[in-house]
Amino acid sequence: MTKRFSKRFEALATELRHNPFFRARLKLATSTIILPICGAILFYFIDNPYLYISVAICIAIIAYFISLFALRQIRNFMRSQKRFIADVSHELRTPISIIKTNSEIALLNEANTPPEITEILKSTVSEIDRMSKMLKNLLNLAQYDKETHELPMHSINPGEILSRITENMRPLALKSGITLAAENHAPHTHIRGNTTAIEELITNLLTNAIKFTKSGGTITSSITLDHKEKIVTLFVQDTGIGIPADKITRVFEPFFKYEYPAIGNRQKGIGLGLAIVREIVKLHHGTIAIESASNKGTRVTVRFPTI
């Protein structure tokens, strides 16, 4: 019972940290509840105190629903904004692909192209690749928004997905001089989820770990099962540069980036990976938590209910 309460409290704390609408609703509700209670206390020694308390409770309930109504327009605006971003991203993919193709065709004749033009074309292709990745992430972020999309869900084995993604990413880790290991302690455990979404979740977490871990470092991921609570847990832990304490509460915000020392020639991200991870976790009714400190590595914990 204590563990279950702890998990629910952790989910509530995560939502409170990363959901501005939830925070605004809680603030409005709190302010509208405190005032009537204070009034009820003041009038407690006056005749009919129970009447005042009853009225205060009614006012608090009404005020809470008023706050919900007030936030509805903001929520609708945010949904429209997400749809607009997704539509624009989709429309931009074709012209960007054409520009990239034309640039790559021009590079095929590199021997007869002036060096300065060749460098410009290579820089153009590199920037187009970065922009294509950003558009793909924007589309994914909109796709995993549970308020605007419904993904097909079925029984999947997260341990098998972790093993497969780890093997696919091992060459990238070796190229960066990083040891990548995966442990599956729940080989027969299944969750209700979307395979593509879980694959992207694990890929994003491992990509981040590789990006922020120096050569010679280690990244360990594992799947465990709590039989009593019926919870499957994914851990991804690295020995990287870590996240400063004052930044860790913002890492799930879209486009949030902080200045950190460059590691080799690895490109910095665009700040959408963890925002996508959070949306995927929410779609699967799970929780996510990050423990980190500067120069002490990072540990990401994702929990999902089992079938």
C-alpha positions, 0 to 999 in steps of 0.5 A: 500500500505504501509503495502504491501511494508513493508511485501515485504521489510521484506521478502527481509530482511529475505532472505538477512539475511539467504540466503548466495547466495542472499547476494553474488549475491547482493555484486557482483552486487553492486560492478559491478554497482558502478564501472561503475557509478563512471566511468560515473560520472568521464566522465560526463563533457567530450564529449558525457556523455550519451554514457558513462552512457549507456556503464556503464549501459550495463557493469553493466547488463552484470556483473550481469549476469556474477555473476549469472553464477559464482554462478551457480556452487556453487548452483549446488554443494550445491544441490548435497550435499543436495541430498548426505546427504539425500541419506546417511541419508536414507541408515543409517536408517535401520542399526540404527533401527537394532542396536536399536532393538537388544539393546532393546531385550538385555534389556528385560533380564535386571535381568540377565544382569550385571548393567554396561552392562545394563547402556551401553545398555540404553545409546546406545538406548538413543544415537540411538534415538538422531541419528534417530531424526537427520537423520529424520530431515536431510531427512525433510530438504532435502525434503522441499528444493524447488529446489530439491523437489515439495510437493503436495499443496492443500487447508488447514486450518492452524487454525485447524492444530494449534488446533490439534498440540497444543492438541497433545503437551499439555501433554509434556508442562504440564509435564514440568510445562508449560501452553500451549494455542492456539487461532484461530481468523480465523477459516474459513481461508484457505491457499494453502499448504502441511498439513504434512509440516505445521504440522511439522512447528507448531510442531517444533515451539512449541517444541522449545518454550517448550524446552526454557521455564522454569517451570511455563512459558506460551506459547501462539500461535494464528492464525489471518487474515488480510482481506485487505492484504489477509495474515494469520499470525501465532504467537508463543510467549513464556516466555522463556530464549530468544535468545541473540541479537548477535545470533538471526540472525543465528538461521535459519542456519542448525546445529547452536546451542548456549550455554544456561543454562540447563533447567531441564532434557530437552535435547538440540536439534541438530540445525535443527528445525528452518532450516526446518521451514524456508524451509517450509515457503519458500515453501509456499511463506511466511515470518518468523520473530523472536523477542527475547531478553535474559530472555524476551522470544521469539516471532515467526511470520509466514505469509502466503498468503490466497487463 
